[in-house]
Amino acid sequence: PWEAAMIVTGVDETPVSQHVLEMIAQHNQSTALHGAEALPPILLVPKSTAAVMDELHRYTPKLNFEDNHRVETAISHYENYIDFELLLERLTMEQPDGEPHGEKQQES
């Protein structure tokens, strides 16, 4: 799975061409269809680069694994919408080195 995204900012100040918008939509649709093997998504944000960077800098995650109440609430809310079999299948897909994700052995 990807751990990044491309953020295109300033689209309200300098409009993106229709051709580029179509390319981004096609890219994101491909990303959604191919799951773990997909490229990172491209996000269009109608704010200035400075405003987006400021918001990212000030962002504080609201959910972490130690907050049992919030984790349980999130699980109960989303579990009907998640295909756990598919999720587990993707989590155990083999990496290019032949090792399943999450099971890479440590070197001695």
TIVO-632489 format. One record per residue (C-alpha): y, z, x; residue in one letter. Coordinates in steps of 0.25 Angstrom, whole numbers, padded with zeros to 4 digits, always signed. Layout:
BEGIN
YZXA
...
***
This chain:
BEGIN
+0000+0000+0000P
+0014-0002+0004W
+0023+0009+0009E
+0036+0001+0008A
+0045-0008+0000A
+0056-0018+0002M
+0069-0014-0005I
+0079-0025-0008V
+0093-0018-0011T
+0106-0023-0015G
+0101-0033-0025V
+0112-0029-0035D
+0122-0033-0024E
+0115-0045-0019T
+0106-0051-0029P
+0092-0056-0024V
+0089-0070-0027S
+0079-0074-0038Q
+0070-0080-0028H
+0069-0067-0020V
+0068-0058-0033L
+0056-0067-0036E
+0050-0065-0022M
+0051-0050-0023I
+0045-0050-0037A
+0033-0058-0032Q
+0032-0049-0020H
+0032-0037-0029N
+0022-0043-0039Q
+0013-0046-0028S
+0014-0032-0022T
+0011-0026-0036A
-0002-0035-0037L
-0007-0033-0023H
-0006-0018-0022G
-0009-0011-0009A
-0009-0025-0001E
+0005-0028-0007A
+0018-0029+0001L
+0028-0018-0002P
+0037-0021-0014P
+0051-0026-0014I
+0061-0018-0022L
+0074-0023-0027L
+0085-0012-0028V
+0098-0015-0034P
+0106-0006-0025K
+0112-0007-0011S
+0104-0005+0001T
+0112+0008+0004A
+0110+0014-0010A
+0095+0011-0009V
+0094+0017+0005M
+0101+0029+0001D
+0092+0031-0011E
+0079+0029-0002L
+0085+0039+0008H
+0088+0050-0003R
+0074+0047-0011Y
+0065+0059-0012T
+0051+0057-0017P
+0049+0065-0030K
+0034+0066-0029L
+0025+0071-0018N
+0010+0075-0017F
+0013+0090-0016E
+0020+0090-0030D
+0008+0092-0038N
+0015+0093-0052H
+0022+0079-0049R
+0010+0073-0044V
+0001+0077-0056E
+0012+0072-0065T
+0013+0059-0058A
-0002+0057-0058I
-0003+0061-0073S
+0008+0051-0076H
+0003+0039-0068Y
-0012+0040-0068E
-0014+0032-0081N
-0007+0020-0074Y
-0014+0021-0060I
-0027+0013-0057D
-0033+0024-0048F
-0045+0015-0045E
-0036+0004-0040L
-0027+0014-0032L
-0040+0020-0025L
-0045+0006-0022E
-0032+0002-0016R
-0031+0016-0008L
-0045+0013-0002T
-0043-0001+0002M
-0046-0004+0016E
-0035-0006+0026Q
-0035-0017+0036P
-0043-0008+0046D
-0054-0007+0036G
-0051+0008+0033E
-0048+0012+0019P
-0034+0017+0016H
-0033+0032+0019G
-0046+0033+0027E
-0041+0028+0040K
-0048+0037+0051Q
-0040+0044+0061Q
-0042+0041+0075E
-0047+0052+0084S
***
